[in-house]
Amino acid sequence: MNILVTGAAGFIGYHLCKELLNEGNNILGVDNLNDYYDASLKLKRLDQLKCYKNFKFEKVDICNRKIISLLFNKFKPKKVINLAAQAGVRYSIQNPYAYIDSNIVGFLNILELCRQNETESFIYASSSSVYGENKKIPFSIKDRVDKPISLYAASKKANELIAYSYSHLYGLHTTGLRFFTVYGPWGRPDMAYYIFTKKILNSEPISVFNNGNMKRDFTFISDIINGIKVAINKNYKQEIFNLGNNKSINLLDFISVIENELNKKAIINFKPIQSGDVKETFADISESKEKLGFQPKITLEEGISKFVDWYKNSI
């Protein structure tokens, strides 16, 4: 089928496109290739995808309503997976307009075009950051999420609200996926695991915030992709799911796993917690198990090993 994937040159977008292409789907990937992190990595991902005859790419910003509309009219996607967004919690403090433009205006553009073109389903990336200062652990989709502590989190919660209204008003099938700290090969250079690996190998100090008293639900990319693919196939009328590993790992234990894989100790600079950061994330995936059959398979040790192997071969 014809599937439009926004953010196709991104970490998750690249892996998803590759899986969908291998299944024989026709994929139109769009991405603005911005410089939030080194665009050369995005271009390398695209080079991998362009080997497929059933892949087409357009360098387009989803904020450009006119060009996106032309692409919809020409390609006529049956399903749309919206992964395009300005990422990063800390960067949202420095450049708030980037988040409103991409995560709100761009999101609405794609959603409205889905409505106009009677697209069968709209799957979109939300985030574990919507849980904000939630004190209840693990995080459940039944929890209230009305206290975001970053603009990024607020923009993702806004996505969920806007998608809900479109499902209610127009019957558009929408599924939001709250991703929990996704990692793996071809990953984002601004993420902690990537930075730690690079700096430990180079004998450079790493910054560890909140004096190491942080926990994250680290989820390997292949588990995330499996969850997205099932969500695409199920095509629920209106749902939100957590996609996480269902384990909360202490940051210092996480660093130890990287150290063991590299066979090298980290030089650690402990620092206070940064604005917008939450102290812990932990996904309750009971709904995802029930409705998506979602069951993470990759352990942290396996996942870090796969990432380090890729990283050493890519530098």
TIRO-235217 format. One record per residue: residue in one letter; y, x negated, z negated of N, C-alpha, C, O in turn. Coordinates in steps of 0.001 Angstrom, whole numbers, padded with zeros to 6 digits, always signed. Each point is the difference from the previous one (the first is absolute). Layout:
BEGIN
AYXZYXZYXZYXZ;...
//
This chain:
BEGIN
M-001194-000846+000000+001194+000846+000000+001245-000882+000000-000081-001197-000278;N+001220+001783+000587+001280-000703-000036+000550+000013-001425+000253+001061-000570;I-000073-002258+000004+000501-000122-001367+001218-000908-000001-000046-001109+000531;L+001133+001576-001124+001213-000795-000166-000008-000622-001385-000170+000699-000998;V+000352-002012+000936+000057-000712-001277+001357-000687-000101+000298-000899+000786;T+000521+001311-001741+001265-000702-000229-000246-001131-000995-000908+000069-000828;G+001734-001109+000927-000244-001176-000838-001246-000744+000441-000694-000598-000822;A+000406+000631+002122-001258-000539+000527-000117-001509-000146-001109-000534-000034;A+002245-000162-000053-000040-001457-000148-000029-000423-001460-000037-001192-000307;G+000054+002170-000592-000066-000301-001420-001414-000301-000450-000945+000099+000783;F+000801-000460-002029-001286-000385-000575-001030+001120+000120-001053-000189+000610;I+001347+001342-001183-000948+001114+000039-000080+000568+001412-001082+000352+000469;G+002219-000263+000206+000028+000539+001359-000878-000786+000950-000715+000586+000813;Y+000759-001901-000903-000827-000855+000853-001484+000273-000211-000741+000201+000962;H+000311-000193-002213-001420+000209-000299-000456+001398+000419-001113+000172+000498;L+001977+000826-000701-000364+001361+000388-000117+000119+001518-000959+000583+000505;C+001924-001130+000216-000053+000054+001464-001284-000637+000512-000653+000537+000895;K+000300-001666-001457-001204-000712+000452-001246+000859-000185-000850+000061+000888;E+000741+000592-002019-001149+000873-000267-000022+001191+000963-001044+000330+000562;L+002184+000302-000379+000066+001173+000873-000246-000369+001458-000593+000777+000749;L+001043-001955-000347-000246-000474+001363-001482-000272+000218-000548+000319+001054;N-000094-000907-002051-001440-000277+000099-000823+001277+000114-001115-000014+000521;E+001671+001114-001011-000684+001293+000103+000295+000705+001325-000500+001098+000244;G+001315-001729+000617+000247+000539+001333+001217+000880+000142+000200+000608+001051;N+000624-000525-002093+001208+000818+000084+001087-000709+000814+000029-001228+000089;N+000852+002020+000495+001172-000543+000671+001142-000078-001011+000422+001017-000552;I+000071-002225+000316+000999-000195-001039+001339-000416+000605+000078-000941+000790;L+000964+001659-001177+001361-000430+000268+000568-000509-001318+000190+000766-000945;G+000078-002053+000894+000577-000594-001195+001491-000197+000170+000454-000484+001037;V+000312+000856-002051+001442-000252+000023+000386-000780-001252-000587+000183-001067;D+001569-001043+001212+000479-000817-001118+001345-000582+000408+000205-000332+001167;N+000708+000208-002117+001296-000595+000345+000017-001514-000191+000987-000659+000328;L-002085+000103-000860-000141-001454-000177+001197-000591-000754+000545-001029+000399;N-000146+001686-001482+001163-000488-000749-000305-001326-000701-001144-000455-000023;D+002177-000152-000544-000155-001334-000585-000084+000027-001522+000369-000972-000659;Y-000855+002084+000096-000193+000043-001459-000897-001150-000443+000247-000622-001034;Y-001285+000342+001812-000715-001267-000142-000217-000569+001394+000258+000683+000991;D-000720-001905-000901-000107-000734+001255-000676+000828+001091-001180+000338-000093;A+001958-000022+001127-000515+000855+001069-001099-000671+000811-000727+000679+000726;S+000589-002005-000834-001045-000685+000765-001387+000486-000400-000902+000046+000836;L+000721+000315-002100-001287+000527-000449-000264+001358+000648-001133+000302+000376;K+002164+000504-000247-000141+001307+000657-000375-000180+001471-000823+000741+000536;L+001434-001728+000103-000304-000265+001406-001434-000498+000181-000655+000318+000992;K+000181-001091-001948-001390-000476+000062-000978+001162-000158-001032+000048+000668;R+001365+000883-001552-000845+001195-000135-000030+000772+001314-001058+000440+000451;L+002228-000281+000155+000081+000734+001270-000799-000689+001103-000620+000660+000834;D+000639-001977-000836-000785-000739+001002-001476+000360-000088-000691+000096+001014;Q+000216+000103-002252-001398+000395-000201-000254+001396+000577-001047+000252+000596;L+002009+000645-000780-000169+001385+000442+000150+000153+001510-000634+000858+000614;K+001470-001688-000033+000256+000113+001436-001195-000416+000854+000009+000176+001218;C-001034-000729-001860-001237-000311+000718-000762+001266+000382-000872-000032+000868;Y+001204+001141-001515-000681+001272+000260+000697+000744+001142+001224+000131+000007;K-002005+000348+000949+000551+000746+001127+000535+001366-000425+000871+000567+000660;N-001401-000042-001772+000416+001326-000458+001149-000064-001017+000229+000946-000755;F+000485-002077+000750+001147-000164-000903+001275-000210+000794+000054-000823+000915;K+000974+001582-001280+001327-000197+000563+000982-000176-001153-000158+000600-001063;F+001160-001422+001287+000979-000265-001052+001414+000205+000507+000332-000359+001130;E+000497+000944-001989+001418+000155+000289+000800-000504-001200-000214+000426-001135;K+001147-001348+001419+000896-000455-001061+001103+001037-000169+000956+000054+000775;V-001115+000763-001805+000906+001129-000224+000225+000173-001493-000924-000147-000800;D+002137+000455+000440+000318+000370-001377-000151+001516-000112+000562+000740+000807;I-001312-000279-001796-000211+001444-000128+001284+000748-000348+000022+001231+000027;C+001039-001952-000350+001296+000639-000209+000632+000430+001319+000913+000825+000020;N-001408-001392+001084+000546+000331+001320-000674+001261+000516-001027-000057+000676;R+001613+001179-001003-000614+001298+000282-000228+000233+001494-001015+000569+000401;K+001969-001014+000414-000082+000247+001440-001202-000708+000621-000769+000609+000744;I+000610-001899-001051-001096-000761+000613-001344+000451-000558-000970+000115+000750;I+000898+000140-002045-001252+000485-000598-000403+001328+000632-001183+000241+000241;S+002164+000620+000027-000281+001290+000631-000592-000184+001395-000931+000706+000385;L+001475-001655+000362-000530-000289+001340-001447-000483-000070-000828+000366+000834;L+000533-001198-001846-001371-000511-000159-000967+001133-000323-001113+000033+000524;F+001527+000888-001375-000834+001161-000325-000283+000814+001252-001141+000384+000257;N+002181-000124+000518-000157+000828+001198-000924-000643+001030-000739+000693+000700;K+000785-002013-000614-000806-000707+000984-001441-000191-000470-000940+000227+000761;F+000769-000649-002025-001329-000346-000515-000769+001220-000490-001227+000041+000097;K+001934+000942-000617-000586+001241-000530-001106-000292-001026-001170+000298+000240;P+001547-000873-001367-001010-000350-001008-000634+001234-000632+000677+000977-000319;K-001976-001048+000149-000704+001082-000691+000160-000164-001510+000091+000977-000743;K-000060-002244+000308+000179-000283-001422+001017-001122-000149+000122-000867+000866;V+000609+000897-001982+001017-001006-000275-000232-000583-001388-000154+000731-000978;I+000130-002066+000909-000111-000686-001284+001281-000781-000213+000263-000976+000703;N+000530+001397-001664+001303-000614-000249-000095-001041-001117-000032+000335-001184;L-000012-001603+001591-000038-001108-000945+001306-000786+000012+000193-000896-000823;A+000701+001225+001747+001290-000686+000090+000844+000355-001212+000169+001172-000336;A+000353-002196-000309+000874+000205-001158+000605-001335-000388-000571-001057+000271;Q+001727+001114-000904+000526-001215-000602-000746-000206-001306+000097+000811-000920;A-000839-001901+000851-000852-000266-001158+000747-000804-001061+001086-000527+000244;G-001693+000446-001428+000507-000863-001052+000846+000722-001022+000966+000684+000339;V-001343-000848-001610+000752+000620-001094+001290-000767-000258+001072+000597-000093;R-001171-001913-000024+001165-000799-000395+001074-000022+001074+001190-000013-000314;Y-001597+000008+001582+000959-000043+001101+000836+001274+000067+001107-000009+000539;S-001638+001113-001090+000743+001260+000039+001260-000052-000864+000923+000792+000190;I-000891-001731-001140+001195-000173-000825+001078-000731+000795+001191+000248-000187;Q-001617-001155+001079+000938-000786+000798+000506+000765+001222+001168-000126+000369;N-002029+000907+000252+000350+000639+001273-000452+001466+000010-000950+000348+000703;P+001616+000500-001468-000450+001389-000129+000036+000785+001309-000837+000878+000210;Y+001788-001175+000669+000134+000781+001228-001207-000160+000909-000340+000923+000739;A-000314-002080-000780-001193-000215+000829-001088+001003-000359-000777+000408+000864;Y+000715-000010-002126-001031+000928-000477+000329+001436+000382-000894+000777+000333;I+002157-000430-000380+000393+001350+000418-000193+000152+001501-000496+001026+000465;D+000886-002041+000290-000118+000065+001459-001459+000143+000431-000351+000944+000707;S-000487-001866-001126-001390-000022+000477-000871+001026-000711-000738+000751+000637;N+000831-000725-001973-000940+000807-000785+000373+001471-000084-000856+000833-000301;I+002094-000500+000556+000418+001401-000040+000334+000510+001405-000636+000932+000491;V+001625-001540+000148+000413+000460+001342-001136-000203+001002-000345+000919+000744;G-000232-002114-000724-001094-000279+000930-001206+000884-000258-000629+000494+000935;F+000311-000298-002198-001126+000862-000386+000218+001416+000519-000908+000606+000568;L+002111-000085-000765+000307+001356+000471-000084+000090+001524-000480+000998+000536;N+000942-002028+000156-000081+000002+001461-001442+000176+000475-000276+000810+000885;I-000634-001571-001478-001415+000073+000397-000584+001363-000361-000728+000600+000791;L+001047-000123-001972-000533+001280-000460+000492+001146+000878-000777+000883+000364;E+002054-000893-000026+000576+001055+000827-000601-000019+001410-000229+001053+000594;L-000022-002242-000066-000614-000095+001334-001449+000468-000031-000492+000557+000981;C-000192-000777-002093-001354+000550-000157+000044+001523+000068-000846+000628+000637;R+001838-000044-001300+000146+001463+000022+000299+000504+001410-000613+000958+000471;Q+001552-001610+000189+000416+000447+001329-001120-000126+001032-000092+000801+000930;N-000755-001813-001107-001055-000263+000982-001361+000555-000417-001017-000277+000636;E+001012+001067-001719-001228+000628-000487-001114-001029-000205-001150+000211+000385;T+001531-001321-001000-000966-001047-000325-001024+000542-000996+000336+000770-000900;E-001575-001182+001077-001085+000549-000813+000096-000406-001468-000286+000800-000891;S+000690-002042+000644+000091-000428-001400+000963-001168-000154+000239-000767+000933;F+000305+000657-002136+000962-001038-000346-000485-000660-001292-000011+000619-001064;I-000390-001886+001179-000453-000782-001156+001084-001022-000301+000479-000670+000915;Y-000083+000534-002165+001103-000908-000295-000252-000822-001260-000749+000397-000892;A+001402-001557+000854-000134-000919-001131+000968+000385-001104+001214+000040+000199;S-001779+000243-001372+000818+000095-001202-000288-001273-000814-000398-001016+000570;S+000593+001064-001865-000133-001225-000784-000284+000308-001464+000399+001041-000522;S-001093-001964-000127-000236+000122-001441+001311-000078-000777+000059+000414-001158;S+000993-000942+001786+001283-000140-000695+000614+001347-000364+000897+000054-000841;V-001367+001050+001463+000571+001313-000333-000263+000371-001458+000702+000840-000562;Y-001715-001464-000055-000331+000335-001387+001030-000530-000993+000049+000453-001144;G+000773-001407+001573+001126-000450-000809-000361-000366-001427-000846-000861-000241;E+001499+001526-000700-000199-000298-001424-001103+000846-000631-000043+000174-001218;N-000836+000343+002052-001111+000797-000521-000789-000792-001044-000462-001108+000275;K+000312+001672-001460-000689-000712-001083-001500+000296-000020-000765-000712-000649;K+000350+001748+001349-001410+000387-000002-000782-000884+000971+000368-000139+001166;I-001447-000451-001665-000841-000886+000805-001420+000561+000010-000484+000408-001056;P-000216-000367+002208+000469-000363+001330+000895+001069+000607+000089+001115-000513;F+000577-001467+001613+000919+000910+000668-000771+001028+000817-000827-000353+000841;S+001103+001621-001095-000663+001092+000706+001000+000718+000907+001185+000083-000320;I-001663+000429+001443+000892+000754+000891+000499+001281-000666+000924+000640+000501;K-001529-000266-001622+000447+001180-000742+001146-000328-000960+000610+000904-000571;D-000315-002198+000391+001083-000413-000891+001358+000298+000621+000139+000002+001223;R+000859+000249-002059+001368+000150+000482+000515-001354+000471-000251-001027-000632;V+000967+001038+001740+000528-001256+000543+001480+000190+000344+000415-000170+001146;D+000357+000521-002154+001419+000269+000227+000909-000997-000720+001167+000294-000259;K-001717-001500-000069+000818-001033-000627-000202-001345+000704-000471-000960-000610;P+000831+000897+001897-000131-001273+000720+000974-001026-000558+001122+000350-000366;I-001535-001620+000293+000885-001028-000552+000473-000982+001072+000509-001075-000319;S-000676+001440+001568+000577-000768+001111+000309+000961+001137-000586+001079+000087;L+001501-001472+000776+000325+000838+001154-001196+000100+000939-000223+001040+000620;Y-000544-002121-000517-001211+000045+000822-000915+001115-000476-000486+000794+000806;A+000245-000729-002123-000851+001041-000562+000581+001381+000258-000728+000933+000338;A+002042-000804-000496+000657+001286+000233-000155+000430+001457-000190+001183+000282;S+000270-002147+000647-000129+000342+001419-001410+000474+000320-000184+000883+000838;K-000815-001467-001501-001381+000406+000245-000281+001378-000598-000731+000795+000589;K+001304-000515-001747-000123+001339-000573+000693+001026+000892-000493+001115+000175;A+001635-001497+000386+000707+000895+000929-000876+000302+001217-000014+001131+000486;N-000716-002134+000007-000928+000230+001108-000994+001092-000337-000251+000892+000811;E-000312-000959-002001-001000+000992-000408+000601+001403-000055-000637+000970+000411;L+001849-000868-000914+000661+001310-000094+000321+000562+001377-000209+001185+000259;I+000722-002049+000629+000349+000447+001349-001261+000432+000756+000001+001025+000683;A-001075-001812-000807-001256+000338+000673-000543+001333-000511-000501+000815+000775;Y+000607-000603-002081-000474+001270-000573+000756+001177+000611-000595+001021+000345;S+001911-001176-000215+000798+001109+000536-000377+000292+001453-000008+001161+000409;Y-000303-002191+000371-000401+000211+001388-001368+000668+000095-000237+000828+000879;S-000653-001194-001788-001293+000682-000026+000173+001476-000342-000634+000868+000599;H+001498-000600-001567+000227+001374-000445+000705+000838+001069-000387+001140+000258;L+001414-001707+000357+000815+000759+000951-000652+000166+001367+000089+001061+000618;Y-000744-002123-000155-000445-000020+001399-001513-000133+000172-000499+000014+001126;G-000230-000143-002232-001448-000113+000105-000477-001357+000499-001166-000159+000360;L+002069-000820-000339-000389-001352+000420-000911-000627-001044+000335-000019-001184;H-001478-000493+001609-000924-000647-000919+000534-001382-000383+000224-000848+000864;T-000023+000630-002162+000536-001283-000472-000870-000541-001133-000444+000746-000872;T+000214-002045+000906-000728-000671-001073+000754-001259-000396+000224-000882+000829;G+000168+000796-002103+000678-001174-000532-000977-000878-000755-000827+000499-000763;L+000917-001803+000972-000918-000946-000621+000785-000983-000865+000795-000794+000501;R-001033+000864-001801+000675-000906-000924-000812-001289-000103-001039-000042-000658;F+001526-001001+001316-000700-001283+000012+000293-000780-001275+001121+000003-000507;F-002153-000670+000004+000128-000828-001196-000220-001470+000360-001125-000407+000290;T+002196-000389-000306+000005-001462+000167-001077-000485+000968-001025-000548-000406;V+001281+000761+001674-000964-000344+001047+000095-001495+000315+001096-000549+000116;Y-002251-000101+000021-000018-001439+000288-001124-000315+000968-000906+000810+000196;G+000967-001996+000413-001057-000425+000903+000528-000842+001137+001199-000275+000050;P-002070-000152+000881+000400-000791+001156+001093+000686+000823+000043+001226+000102;W+000827-002034+000475+001143+000478+000782+001028+000730-000868+000815+000772+000504;G-000862-001028-001819+000865+000718-000932+001455-000422+000047+000377-000922+000723;R+000438+001624-001518+001439-000217-000020+000368-001252-000808-000461-000155-001131;P+001284-000739+001693+000374-001232-000699+000864+000216-001236+000163-000920-000800;D+000392+002118+000626+000832+000260-001175-000810+000485-001190+000547+000189-001086;M-001848+000016+001279-000847+000502-001090-000440-001147-000906-000112-001145+000440;A-000136+001469-001720-000283-001025-001006-001213-000857+000359+000059-001223-000125;Y-001153+001837+000568-001207-000767+000279+000222-001029+001088-000561-001095-000048;Y+001386+001446+001036+000318-000904+001109+000874-001150-000516-000268-001167+000285;I+001309+001505-001041+000911-001002-000556-000749-000938-000937+000177-001216+000072;F-001021+001772-000959-000749-000830-000947-000901-000990+000730-000033-001185-000331;T-000690+001678+001318-000920-000856+000755+000751-001144+000670-000401-001160-000089;K+001493+001504+000757+000788-001004+000709+000541-001058-000955-000103-001196+000275;K+000673+001627-001386+000647-000941-000919-001011-000827-000792+000235-001180-000261;I-001337+001779-000116-001020-000774-000716-000536-001113+000897-000156-001138-000443;L-000123+001466+001697-000486-001018+000941+001022-001111+000215-000369-001155+000217;N+001662+001505-000279+001059-000981+000212+000475-000655-001296+000979-000745-000007;S-001683+001031-001086+000349-000557-001329+001419+000371-000420+000695-000789-000640;E-000273+001999+001008+001307+000509-000387-000157+001014-001128-001020+000687-000061;P+002000-000574-000831-000112+000975-001094+000085+001433+000501+000693+000276+000979;I-001385+000627-001636+000069+001426+000321+000736+000722-001117-000107-000374-001168;S+000854+001408+001532+000713+000816-000991-000878+001173-000405-000474+000755+000848;V+000262-000609-002144-000811+001098-000539+000889+000809-000930+000465-000494-001027;F-000235+001758+001409+000985+000807-000704-000599+000748-001195-001212+000189-000111;N+002116+000225-000772-000366+000665-001262-000973-000864-000798-000866+000505-000715;N+001029-001814+000855-000847-000975-000710-001488+000224+000238-000838-000320-000843;G+000532+000873+002003-001401+000202+000367-000578+001314-000474-001153+000312+000297;N+001944+000474-001039-000507+001276-000530+000166+001109+001036+000742+000961-000203;M-001445-001120+001306+000031+000962+001101-001434+000273+000428-000862-000876-000071;K+000624+002094+000515-001313+000357+000526+000169+000736+001318+000921+000798+000170;R-001830-001082+000764+000055+000654+001289-001390+000427+000448-001004-000631-000330;D+000972+001721+001091-001236+000498+000596-000080-000577+001413+000471+000619+000954;F-001066-001804-000822-000066-000701+001279-001093+000612+000878-001149+000134-000423;T+001523+000236+001648-000916+000712+000898-000116-000743+001320+001001-000269+000663;F-002236-000061-000285-000211-000791+001211+000247+000842+001242-000255+001204+000011;I+000754-001851+001029+000441+000689+001203-001100+000846+000657+000283+001097+000481;S-001507-001576-000452-001060+000768+000670-000291+001306-000723-000344+000997+000634;D+000480-000993-001959-000182+001244-000749+001118+000990+000319-000242+001199+000138;I+001456-001707-000025+001136+000847+000360-000197+000608+001383+000227+001194+000195;I-000649-002012+000762-000192+000475+001371-001079+001080+000048+000149+000994+000710;N-001222-001184-001455-001053+001028-000047+000550+001319-000524-000339+001067+000512;G+001188-001142-001532+000605+001213-000545+000910+000700+001001-000018+001226+000110;I+000815-002009+000622+000898+000582+001001-000810+000683+001099+000328+001111+000415;K-001374-001767+000050-000800+000556+001096-000626+001341-000388-000033+000926+000810;V-000455-000819-002030-000582+001274-000433+001085+001066-000099-000220+001153+000370;A+001393-001541-000871+001116+000957-000095+000387+000518+001382+000320+001177+000162;I-000351-002064+000832+000305+000407+001370-001026+001017+000489+000356+001018+000593;N-001610-001297-000842-001072+000881+000491-000060+001324-000748-000280+001040+000597;K+000539-001072-001895-000044+001238-000799+001139+000941+000374-000182+001215+000085;N+001354-001794+000136+001164+000789+000438+000271+001206-000905+000047+001140+000462;Y+000128-001410-001746+000303+001074-000945+001368+000619+000295+000869-000628+000604;K-000706+001867-001043+001261+000702+000270+001167-000653-000725+001059-000214+000591;Q-001243-000102-001857+001074-000649-000756-000618-000652-001229-000416+000693-000928;E+000354-002028+000914-000606-000702-001120+000728-001316-000263+000685-000545+000866;I-000860+000059-002093+000431-001350-000378-001163-000654-000718-000639+000621-000849;F+000361-001876+001187-001117-000716-000615+000436-001379-000487+000871-000639+000591;N-001492+000198-001677+000102-001390-000429-001046-000821+000743-001172+000375+000040;L+001584-001482+000541-000950-000960+000546+000180-001307-000758+000882-000803+000306;G-001740+000611-001303+000039-001194-000838-001405-000444-000325-000976+000648+000379;N+000883-001761-001088-001310-000560-000329-000584+000581-001275-001155-000255-000341;N+001985+001060-000379-000431+000625-001245-000288-001036-001088-000847+000206-000869;K+001584-001343+000940-000080-001051-001030+001394-000578-000188+000720-000236+000971;S-000347+000011-002215+001302-000592-000299-000224-001430-000491-000592-000217-001057;I+001072-000753+001837-000274-001411-000260+001242-000677-000561+001091+000131+000555;N-001257-000850-001651+001102-000772-000571+000450-001078+000980-000828-000644+000645;L+002121+000454-000537+000545-000936+000976-000514-001428-000211-000268-000710+000970;L+000129+000289-002223-000484-001352-000258-001465-000149+000383-000423-001069+000440;D-000349+002130-000604-001398-000029+000456-000058-000062+001522-000857-000670+000577;F+001782+001381+000062+000096-000025+001464+000298-001412+000489-000602-000474+000964;I+001527-000187-001631+000343-001378+000363-001202-000921-000191-000216-000918+000792;S-000563+001163-001840-001197-000814-000250-001000+000109+001149-000645-000981+000369;V+000525+002188+000193-000911+000184+001135+000469-000841+001193-000813-000616+000688;I+002122+000596-000451+000546-000809+001095-000214-001482-000295-000387-000758+000888;E+000637+000344-002124-000208-001401-000381-001445-000422+000232-000262-001082+000526;N-000666+001933-000917-001421-000318+000175-000364-000130+001473-000774-000878+000380;E+001331+001753+000441-000289-000044+001431+000586-001248+000648-000602-000580+000904;L+001789+000168-001373+000664-001180+000552-000471-001290-000665+000236-001101+000498;N-000907+001269-001636-000421-001162-000810+001210-000851-000379-000017-001229+000081;K+001072+001941-000501+001241-000683-000347+000792+000869-000972+000079+001216+000176;K+000507-001833-001199+000738+000744-001015+001424+000287+000457+000612-000783+000726;A-000112+001908-001165+001375+000384+000312+000969-000604-001008-000332-000170-001173;I+001534-000153+001645+001113-000382-000877+000827+001264-000196+000607+000503+000945;I-000586+000007-002167+000572+001327-000239+001342-000078-000717+000133-000668-001025;N+000864+001365+001582+001278+000218-000669+000053+001464-000431+000073+000892+000844;F-000108-000644-002145+000065+001369-000499+001454+000481-000010+000908-000720-000416;K-000712+001959+000888+001341+000563+000094+000000+001444-000502-001060+000622-000075;P+002245-000072-000274+000077+001408-000437-000353+000942+001140+000008-000391+001167;I-000315+001630-001513-000310+001003+001012+001228+000260+000861+001129-000048-000488;Q-001353+000324+001775+001102+000255+000918+000286+001496+000113-000877+000836-000218;S+002118-000521+000562+000399+001395+000170-000848+000659+001081-000223-000566+001070;G-000243+001769-001373-000801+000756+000963-001497-000205-000139-000781+000782+000540;D+000362-001830-001262-001431-000258-000165-000601+000899-001080+000633+000263-001022;V-001844+000199+001254-000750+000714-001035-000987-000982-000633-000408-000974+000633;K+000036+001232-001867-000868-000942-000712-001464+000151+000387-000764-000963-000073;E+000367+002165+000485-001411+000195+000329-000163+001073+001071+000725+000994+000016;T-001684-001209+000872-000448+001049+000913-001517+000102-000105-000696-000999-000182;F+000203+002218+000298-001439+000245-000175-000282+001358+000638+000508+001024-000457;A-001312-001021+001504-000230+001218+000777-001165+000824-000532-001113-000506-000145;D+001371+001760-000141-001058+000990-000199-000377+000493+001400+000808+000645+000669;I-002020-000943-000231-000400+000342+001372-001013+001144+000036-000724+000159+000983;S+000673+000632-002046-000980+001087-000051+000181+000993+001151-000982+000442+000597;E+002243-000087-000281+000252+000923+001115-000374-000647+001334-000533+000661+000891;S+000812-001937-000766-000320-000723+001237-001503-000107+000204-000489+000083+001127;K-000242-000267-002225-001461-000035+000084-000546+001351+000446-000884+000081+000853;E+001430+000977-001449-000505+001340+000268+000296+000461+001421-000874+000551+000670;K+002105-000775-000204+000418+000575+001284-000058-000981+001172-000031+000415+001159;L+000014-001717-001462-000062-000996+001072-001281-000834-000053-000283-000782+000908;G-000485+000960-001982-001162-000866-000177+000423-001452-000181-000740-000922+000345;F+001934+000732-000888+000582-001345-000116-000654-000762-001143-000033+000473-001137;Q-000489-001658+001448-000635-000833-001008+000235-001464+000344-000673-000539+000878;P+001620-000118-001556+000264-001415+000286-001249-000858-000183-000783+000213-000925;K+000609-001184+001817-001215-000824-000019+000261-001480-000264-000892-000712-000462;I+002091+000247+000746+000286-001436-000061+000537-000393-001380+001020+000520-000451;T-001715-001435-000204+000462-000500-001293+001199-000926+000208+000254-000474+001107;L+000470+000230-002188+001164-000875+000084-000411-001406+000448+000674-000620+000823;E-001779+000129-001371-000467-001348+000361-000340-000085+001496+000344-000975+000668;E-001012+001994-000162-000336+000033+001429+001266+000071+000856+000135-000703+001001;G+000775+001560-001417+001219+000200+000771+000873-001237+000058+000507-000357+001064;I-000327-000302-002203+000812-001218-000037-000660-001097+000828+000685-000768+000674;S-002006+000693-000721-000720-000995+000803+000258+000230+001490+000236-000951+000746;K-000280+002211-000316+000249+000323+001409+001434-000339+000385+000252-000527+001084;F+000691+000832-001982+001395-000319+000306+000220-001498+000087+000638-000474+000941;V-001153-000282-001901+000209-001453-000012-000615-000648+001237+000589-000909+000585;D-001775+001375-000186-000625-000528+001227+000922+000216+001197+000212-000903+000809;W+000331+002117-000711+000914+000294+001113+001248-000863-000097+000439-000569+000999;Y+000137+000466-002193+001246-000736-000172-000161-001469+000388+000844-000560+000700;K-001920-000051-001154-000217-001422+000307-000168-000239+001496+000356-001061+000513;N-000902+002057+000181-000198-000131+001447+001233+000369+000807+000045-000223+001210;S+000962+000791-001879+001181+000484+000715+001201-000932-000137+000963+000111+000759;I-001017-001033-001728+001153-000884-000226-000149-001310+000769+000876-000862-000073;
//
